[in-house]
């Protein structure tokens, strides 16, 4: 893996089902994800973008090929080692927030560290909380927070353990445009200020415009990519694909 890559997919394949019901979700995907960069993954429904992210994030085992995270090969790792990798080196942000309703915002943020038995780095915690703008909401439970605030808690939770890379699956899918802009701005700032590496799956050209690079998937393969995207350029590129995601 190159020194500028934090993660890599190597000839990644994923097959679901057998016989006539078999679905080839990934067809030999090979790609590097840059260290200290935000990468957006886009594609039509069923293109394999979520499968790619789940395999990269060690949430699903590939059928073939391999994944490397910060120099660690995932293939062959036992369940215990995979759990430790996810806990110590990966951060996750989901569309549904995945907060524990009985815990305060502060308790939700520190939950991964508490589970791992690791001490909270107070200086880093304060920096993340202040960057995401939650200082005055730490004692509130999820039901007392707006959707945008809940997702900010989820973002802070993903960053507080200083992961090598953060994976975000449609992180703004349940948010209005203003809250979405706040979350995307925070993720972009975490790349620029903290040197964080982030991969997001999104269907939204505006969200993809915050990334440093966009990968376009279709039928389980990477069919195009774009550096320094803008929402307009992404939308124009998407219009150039047919329904299957191929260039028309």
Backbone torsions as a table, in degrees:
resi	resn	phi	psi	omega
1	UNK	NA	130.8	-178.9
2	UNK	-63.2	156.3	-176.8
3	UNK	-66.0	-18.9	-179.3
4	UNK	-94.0	6.6	-179.0
5	UNK	-112.9	135.5	176.2
6	UNK	-97.2	-23.9	-179.3
7	UNK	-149.1	155.3	-177.5
8	UNK	-149.2	136.7	167.8
9	UNK	-100.8	133.9	-176.9
10	UNK	-123.8	106.3	178.6
11	UNK	48.0	47.4	-172.2
12	UNK	-74.8	128.0	179.3
13	UNK	-128.6	142.6	176.1
14	UNK	-143.4	122.8	179.9
15	UNK	-120.4	132.1	174.7
16	UNK	-111.3	140.1	175.7
17	UNK	77.4	-179.5	180.0
18	UNK	-139.0	163.8	176.1
19	UNK	60.0	-137.2	-178.2
20	UNK	-68.2	-22.0	-179.9
21	UNK	-87.4	2.4	-176.2
22	UNK	-68.0	136.5	177.6
23	UNK	-125.3	124.6	178.5
24	UNK	-94.5	96.4	-174.0
25	UNK	-76.8	-34.8	176.7
26	UNK	-129.8	133.9	-174.3
27	UNK	-120.6	70.1	175.4
28	UNK	72.2	50.5	-179.5
29	UNK	-80.8	127.6	173.9
30	UNK	-127.4	123.3	-177.6
31	UNK	-162.5	145.5	173.1
32	UNK	-100.5	145.7	174.1
33	UNK	-112.4	124.6	-170.9
34	UNK	-69.0	142.1	174.5
35	UNK	-70.9	131.7	179.5
36	UNK	69.0	30.5	179.1
37	UNK	-131.5	157.4	169.9
38	UNK	-106.1	125.4	177.7
39	UNK	-115.0	131.4	175.6
40	UNK	-104.1	138.7	176.1
41	UNK	-112.0	124.5	-177.5
42	UNK	-128.9	160.0	176.7
43	UNK	164.1	162.9	179.4
44	UNK	-66.1	165.4	177.8
45	UNK	-56.5	132.6	-179.0
46	UNK	83.7	7.4	-177.4
47	UNK	-77.2	-17.3	-179.9
48	UNK	105.5	5.9	-175.0
49	UNK	-66.4	-43.4	178.3
50	UNK	-69.5	-36.9	177.1
51	UNK	-61.5	-42.5	178.4
52	UNK	-60.1	-46.4	-179.0
53	UNK	-64.8	-41.8	-178.8
54	UNK	-65.1	-36.9	176.4
55	UNK	-70.2	-40.7	177.8
56	UNK	-63.3	-34.8	-176.3
57	UNK	-88.8	8.4	179.1
58	UNK	60.7	27.4	174.4
59	UNK	-92.5	-14.8	178.5
60	UNK	-145.1	140.1	-179.8
61	UNK	-88.1	130.3	177.5
62	UNK	-69.7	156.0	175.8
63	UNK	-75.8	-33.9	178.8
64	UNK	-150.9	165.7	-177.6
65	UNK	82.7	-167.3	-176.4
66	UNK	-149.5	163.6	175.7
67	UNK	-127.3	136.3	172.9
68	UNK	-116.6	132.6	175.5
69	UNK	-121.9	113.3	177.6
70	UNK	51.1	42.1	176.5
71	UNK	87.8	-3.5	-178.8
72	UNK	-100.4	124.4	175.9
73	UNK	-81.5	128.2	-176.8
74	UNK	-78.7	-34.9	-178.0
75	UNK	-57.3	129.4	177.9
76	UNK	92.4	-12.2	177.9
77	UNK	-68.2	137.0	175.5
78	UNK	-75.0	166.3	-176.2
79	UNK	-55.7	-41.7	-179.1
80	UNK	-63.1	-42.9	179.6
81	UNK	-68.5	-37.0	176.3
82	UNK	-63.5	-43.3	178.6
83	UNK	-60.6	-42.1	179.8
84	UNK	-66.2	-40.3	177.6
85	UNK	-61.6	-47.6	179.3
86	UNK	-60.9	-38.6	-176.3
87	UNK	-72.3	-40.5	-170.6
88	UNK	-96.9	-27.1	-171.1
89	UNK	-117.6	-11.8	-175.6
90	UNK	-120.7	146.2	172.5
91	UNK	-120.1	148.8	-176.3
92	UNK	-131.2	137.8	172.1
93	UNK	-132.0	124.4	-176.3
94	UNK	-114.1	157.2	179.1
95	UNK	-58.3	-34.0	-175.0
96	UNK	-90.5	10.5	176.4
97	UNK	73.1	-48.6	178.8
98	UNK	58.3	43.4	175.4
99	UNK	-91.1	152.6	176.8
100	UNK	-85.3	116.7	-170.9
101	UNK	-64.0	-25.6	-177.6
102	UNK	-86.5	-5.9	-179.0
103	UNK	-101.1	151.0	174.7
104	UNK	-72.7	170.4	177.7
105	UNK	-58.4	-43.7	179.7
106	UNK	-61.7	-43.6	-179.0
107	UNK	-67.1	-35.5	176.0
108	UNK	-65.8	-39.5	-178.8
109	UNK	-64.8	-42.4	-175.4
110	UNK	-88.9	-1.0	-175.4
111	UNK	-53.5	-47.0	-179.7
112	UNK	-59.5	-38.3	178.4
113	UNK	-68.6	-40.4	179.2
114	UNK	-61.7	-43.5	179.9
115	UNK	-63.3	-38.4	-178.5
116	UNK	-79.8	-6.6	-177.9
117	UNK	71.1	26.1	-178.9
118	UNK	-101.3	145.3	179.8
119	UNK	-75.8	140.7	178.3
120	UNK	-74.0	128.3	172.4
121	UNK	-79.0	101.3	-171.0
122	UNK	-61.8	-38.2	-179.7
123	UNK	-63.7	-44.4	178.8
124	UNK	-68.1	-42.3	177.1
125	UNK	-55.8	-47.8	-179.4
126	UNK	-62.0	-39.5	-179.0
127	UNK	-65.7	-44.1	179.8
128	UNK	-64.8	-45.9	-178.4
129	UNK	-61.7	-43.0	-179.6
130	UNK	-70.4	-35.7	178.9
131	UNK	-65.2	-38.9	-177.9
132	UNK	-87.0	-6.6	173.4
133	UNK	75.4	42.2	-176.9
134	UNK	-115.3	10.0	-172.5
135	UNK	-53.0	-40.7	-175.6
136	UNK	-92.5	10.2	-178.6
137	UNK	-121.7	8.4	-172.4
138	UNK	-64.7	-28.6	-177.8
139	UNK	-89.5	-1.1	-178.1
140	UNK	-86.8	145.8	174.1
141	UNK	-87.7	162.7	-175.9
142	UNK	-51.8	-38.4	-178.7
143	UNK	-66.5	-15.9	179.6
144	UNK	-96.4	5.9	-178.3
145	UNK	-116.8	150.3	173.8
146	UNK	-72.1	168.3	177.8
147	UNK	-58.0	-42.4	179.4
148	UNK	-64.4	-39.4	178.1
149	UNK	-67.3	-38.9	177.3
150	UNK	-62.1	-40.8	179.8
151	UNK	-69.8	-30.6	175.4
152	UNK	-66.4	-36.9	174.3
153	UNK	-60.7	-44.7	179.5
154	UNK	-62.4	-38.0	177.9
155	UNK	-65.9	-44.7	179.2
156	UNK	-62.5	-41.1	178.4
157	UNK	-60.3	-39.0	-178.9
158	UNK	-68.3	-28.3	-174.8
159	UNK	-95.8	-21.2	-169.1
160	UNK	-65.9	-24.0	179.1
161	UNK	-90.2	8.5	-179.6
162	UNK	53.2	58.1	-178.0
163	UNK	-70.9	157.8	175.4
164	UNK	-66.2	-36.2	-177.2
165	UNK	-152.0	145.7	177.9
166	UNK	-112.5	131.0	175.8
167	UNK	-108.9	129.3	-176.9
168	UNK	-126.7	118.5	-176.8
169	UNK	-100.5	105.0	-177.8
170	UNK	46.9	56.8	-172.0
171	UNK	-66.2	-16.2	179.7
172	UNK	-113.8	12.2	-174.2
173	UNK	-62.3	-28.5	-178.8
174	UNK	-103.2	14.1	-173.0
175	UNK	-114.7	153.6	174.1
176	UNK	-76.0	174.3	-171.8
177	UNK	-63.8	-36.3	-179.1
178	UNK	-68.8	-47.1	178.9
179	UNK	-64.1	-37.4	178.5
180	UNK	-61.1	-44.2	179.9
181	UNK	-62.9	-37.7	178.2
182	UNK	-63.3	-46.4	-178.3
183	UNK	-65.7	-46.2	-178.7
184	UNK	-64.8	-38.0	176.3
185	UNK	-63.2	-40.1	178.0
186	UNK	-65.0	-44.6	179.1
187	UNK	-61.8	-41.5	178.9
188	UNK	-63.7	-41.9	178.8
189	UNK	-65.9	-34.5	-179.9
190	UNK	-66.5	-29.1	174.5
191	UNK	-71.6	-46.4	-174.0
192	UNK	-75.9	-37.6	-175.4
193	UNK	-92.5	-37.9	-176.8
194	UNK	-99.7	-11.5	-175.1
195	UNK	72.4	22.2	-178.6
196	UNK	-69.7	147.0	173.9
197	UNK	-102.8	130.4	-174.0
198	UNK	-136.2	137.9	172.3
199	UNK	-123.5	124.6	178.2
200	UNK	-120.1	140.6	169.0
201	UNK	-98.6	128.6	-178.3
202	UNK	-151.5	155.1	172.9
203	UNK	-106.6	-1.2	-169.9
204	UNK	-100.1	116.4	179.0
205	UNK	-59.2	-31.3	178.4
206	UNK	-65.0	-44.8	177.8
207	UNK	-62.7	-43.3	-179.9
208	UNK	-62.6	-27.8	179.7
209	UNK	-65.7	-16.6	177.0
210	UNK	-82.0	-14.2	-174.9
211	UNK	-81.3	165.7	173.8
212	UNK	-84.7	-25.8	-178.0
213	UNK	-152.0	146.8	176.6
214	UNK	-121.3	131.0	171.7
215	UNK	-103.1	134.3	178.6
216	UNK	-108.3	122.2	179.2
217	UNK	-107.4	148.8	172.4
218	UNK	-153.5	131.3	176.3
219	UNK	51.2	41.2	174.7
220	UNK	79.1	12.1	-179.1
221	UNK	-134.1	151.0	171.6
222	UNK	-79.5	120.5	-175.6
223	UNK	-108.7	-11.6	179.3
224	UNK	-170.0	164.1	171.6
225	UNK	-150.0	161.6	-176.7
226	UNK	-141.6	130.7	174.9
227	UNK	-95.7	151.8	178.4
228	UNK	48.4	57.3	-175.9
229	UNK	-74.3	156.7	165.1
230	UNK	-125.6	162.1	-179.8
231	UNK	-57.5	-41.7	-178.4
232	UNK	-66.0	-42.2	-179.5
233	UNK	-67.1	-38.4	178.4
234	UNK	-65.2	-44.8	180.0
235	UNK	-61.9	-41.7	178.6
236	UNK	-63.9	-41.5	179.1
237	UNK	-64.5	-41.1	-179.7
238	UNK	-64.4	-34.6	178.0
239	UNK	-67.8	-20.0	-179.9
240	UNK	-84.4	0.0	177.3
241	UNK	-103.0	151.3	174.0
242	UNK	-83.8	-174.2	-174.1
243	UNK	-60.9	-28.4	179.6
244	UNK	-84.7	-6.3	178.3
245	UNK	98.4	-0.7	178.5
246	UNK	-84.0	156.2	176.2
247	UNK	-62.6	130.9	179.9
248	UNK	-93.1	NA	NA
